[in-house]
Amino acid sequence: MQYTKRIYSIIFIATYFVFTLSCGSSGSESSKNDMPFDPVGKWEYKVTTDVSYGEINISKSGNSFKAKMTTEVFGTLELMNLKIEENVLTADLDVGGTPAIIKCEFDGDDFTGAVVAGETTFPMVGQRAGD
């Protein structure tokens, strides 16, 4: 009887480890979190407070990024002092003579963020534009 209990215990432990290792390290599927974030491309956005729309176009030359933001009211604005670190974009822009800051946090093909101009914050949401 003791021998049978010991065999069952060994089988259980071996099965547990095989199951745990096979589920925890499945190399055949890759999640989108395993791939580095690539912000290059066109991103459509909507400012949620006044429901205006536009597009942010991000390009890369060498190791540096460049971006332009198309707006309904102010035309095309260049994003200056642009930084993209991990999945966060920050930049300065001039909105009709008013200095502003944009910050967006990307999550796959979506982002949330805001433009802050003076005392006013304009929240925004967006997604990667389909070509």
HELIX and SHEET records of a PDB file:
HELIX    1   1 GLN A    2  GLY A   24  1                                  23    
SHEET    1   A 9 GLY A  41  VAL A  47  0                                        
SHEET    2   A 9 SER A  52  SER A  61 -1                                        
SHEET    3   A 9 SER A  64  THR A  71 -1                                        
SHEET    4   A 9 GLY A  75  GLU A  85 -1                                        
SHEET    5   A 9 VAL A  88  VAL A  95 -1                                        
SHEET    6   A 9 THR A  98  ASP A 107 -1                                        
SHEET    7   A 9 ASP A 110  ALA A 117 -1                                        
SHEET    8   A 9 THR A 120  ARG A 128 -1                                        
SHEET    9   A 9 GLY A  41  VAL A  47 -1                                        
END                                                                             
